[in-house]
Amino acid sequence: MRPDPQAIHDRIAAALPGARIDLTDESHLHAGHAGAQGGAGHFRVRVVAGAFVGLSTVARHRLVYDSVRDWMPDRIHALAIEARTPDEAAR
């Protein structure tokens, strides 16, 4: 059973205080996909956080994934991440 998008948002917000988070549930686009058969969701998230300054893309994604790691892959099948610093987002 996929989690409510607000629950995912809240977990990311707790891990990255002050972050701007835009989360989209794209599960409906993956109907019939093997990962969707068990009820796990597909989500896309854009996170803008000062905590990302100086971090590689992999390190940024790891911070986001760590906040929901226990829900993968049973509740979240896929999480597409865009992780930007405030300066990068302003460009």
Steps between C-alpha positions, in 0.01 A plus 500: 500500500657826391538775760303822490704768320475724807671231708791492253514880501507504880784249519714693253422825683607345830829383346567834327353779716417813304501323163250585228340177389274437201375142487294340225337158514552348155368158591211531254753524216639158591181295519580146393871543572644213704594730788147640517331161528568470872368851565838675526504855366702696248586853608694800369644753744678832457690606811674834543715507813799685636618166636595403143767770466835333427350152461516281192181392326537153650539639853195724453288210379623285786372757752156491340491120462608449859187677621275235339737203472283277719209544258699378200417288306181380672318835524707713261611324184663801336605847614633738234697777670605848394719644778615862469660762719312829534749668262457226240122524523510877452681470165 
